[in-house]
């Protein structure tokens, strides 16, 4: 079973040991359960609720057998069924965490490296331009 989370919410879980965000902007206490999905539903959930959010997202893979204080119920939602987690998700029940890109696909090590490299190159170019401007200004004095 899967759940899309903000990276910030997941980081909080690492400190507290339990995950309690139901969906974007809603807690377990407010919603009564944590929304989850099957793998084939993840992209649709991303497209409907998370696309354009502008926050770093991760995909949690949850092993229902490892849940300590929560029960999973598969419930009808429209013409489909979705797993809902009634209770907090303990850290040990999350068996994988994968960063998601802006289209909802899994980030790879290569794509993360390339993004980091692009940021570093952008900073290097900006520094070189700033130095060139200063040097030209000093030459004209």
WOUR-V778779 format. One record per pair of residues at least 12 apart in sequence whose ideal C-beta (glycine too) atoms are under 10 Angstrom apart, sorted by the first residue. I is the first residue (numbers start at 1). GAP is how many residues later the second one is. Records with the same first field share a line. If there is no record, write none. Layout:
I = GAP, GAP
This chain:
1 = 35, 36, 37, 38, 40, 59, 60, 61, 62, 63, 66, 71, 73, 81, 82, 83, 84, 88, 92
2 = 34, 35, 36, 37, 38, 39, 40, 43, 57, 58, 59, 60, 81, 94, 96
3 = 16, 18, 19, 20, 31, 32, 33, 34, 39, 42, 55, 56, 57, 58, 59, 80, 82, 86, 91
4 = 17, 19, 20, 31, 32, 33, 38, 41, 42, 45, 46, 49, 53, 54, 55, 56, 96, 100
5 = 14, 16, 18, 19, 29, 45, 50, 51, 52, 53, 54, 55, 84, 89, 92, 95
6 = 15, 18, 19, 44, 47, 49, 50, 51, 52
7 = 48, 49, 50, 51, 90, 92, 93
8 = 13, 47, 48, 49, 50
9 = 12, 15, 18, 46, 48, 49, 51
10 = 46, 47, 48, 50, 81, 84, 87, 89
11 = 45, 47
13 = 47, 75, 76, 77, 78, 81, 84
14 = 77, 80, 83
15 = 76
16 = 72, 75
17 = 71, 73, 74, 75
18 = 50, 51, 52, 69, 70, 71, 72, 73, 75
19 = 15, 41, 43, 51, 66, 69, 70, 71, 72, 74, 75
20 = 14, 67, 68, 69
21 = 13, 14, 67, 68
22 = 12, 13, 14, 62, 63
23 = 12, 13, 22, 26, 27
24 = 25, 26, 29, 31, 33
25 = 24, 28
28 = 42, 57, 58, 59, 60, 61
29 = 59
31 = 53
32 = 52, 54
33 = 37, 38, 39, 40, 42, 50, 51, 52, 53, 54
34 = 26, 28, 36, 38, 49, 50, 51, 52, 53, 54, 55
35 = 14, 42, 47, 48, 49, 50
36 = 24, 26, 28, 36, 38, 46, 47, 48, 49, 53
37 = 22, 40, 43, 45, 46, 47
38 = 36, 42, 43, 44, 45
39 = 20, 22
40 = 40
41 = 36, 39, 40, 41, 42
42 = 17, 58, 62, 63, 64
43 = 60, 61, 62
44 = 36, 60
45 = 37, 59
46 = 13, 54, 56, 57, 58, 59
47 = 56, 57
50 = 50, 52, 54
51 = 51, 52, 53
52 = 50
53 = 49
54 = 48
56 = 43, 44, 45, 46, 51
57 = 41, 42, 43, 44, 45, 47, 50
58 = 36, 38, 39, 40, 41, 42, 48, 49
59 = 37, 38, 39, 40, 41, 45, 46, 47, 48
60 = 29, 33, 34, 35, 36, 37, 38
61 = 32, 33, 34, 35, 36, 37
62 = 21, 23, 27, 28, 31, 32, 33, 34
63 = 29, 30, 31, 32, 33
64 = 19, 21, 25, 29
65 = 28
66 = 23, 24, 25, 26, 27, 28, 29
67 = 18, 19, 20, 21, 22, 23, 25, 26, 27
68 = 19, 20, 21, 22, 23, 24, 25
69 = 17, 18, 19, 20, 21, 24
70 = 14, 15, 16, 17, 18, 19, 20, 23
71 = 13, 14, 15, 16
72 = 12, 13, 14, 15
73 = 12, 13
99 = 12, 13
101 = 14
